[in-house]
Each structure stands twice: as C-alpha cells, then as structure tokens.
C-alpha cells in the first residue's frame, strides 16, 4: 500500500519561489522544474525510504535532484510522507527550518 504525500506550507512556498526565480529568465523552464520537483515529491508515495538520512536534522530524510533537495519526514503509523522543504543547495543551511 502506498503512502499519502502531504506538502507543507513552507514546501509550497519554496516551490512557488523557485518557479518565480527561474521564470525571470524562462517561464517554460520554471514550469518544467516546478513539475519535476512536485513529481519527485509525489513519487515518495512509493518507497519513501529511498531518500538518504539528513544527518543535520534528526528524523528528516532527503532526496537530491541537483541542485535541489527535497526534505521530508515519514510517519509510519499514519503511512504519510510530509514534504518539509524544497531547498536549493546553494542556499545557506542556517536558514533552513522544517516548520
């Protein structure tokens, strides 16, 4: 049985921010990247443990789609994957908050 995937508010804001930034140069690329990241997050419904452990954040896992990280937590009892953030690898990790 698959897991349910829920995108947090910060994750949705991140996705919109990423798309807006890319759209300054290419609206088509912004749409492509946004869809790719959303699809990657939704793919966590199957095999959510395939992402590596995010050592700096206990209980958080990450998938890499360079240059972006998709960070998430798994609730095994509810069979839910909570997508916490979409994060560009060049952003300062001190500003990262799961919220």
Secondary structure, DSSP 8 states (H G I E B T S, - for coil): ---EEEE-HHHHHHHHHHHHHHHTT-HHHHHHHHHHHHHHHHGGGS-GGGSEE-TTSTT-EEEEETTEEEEEEEETTTTEEEEEEEEETTS-GGG----
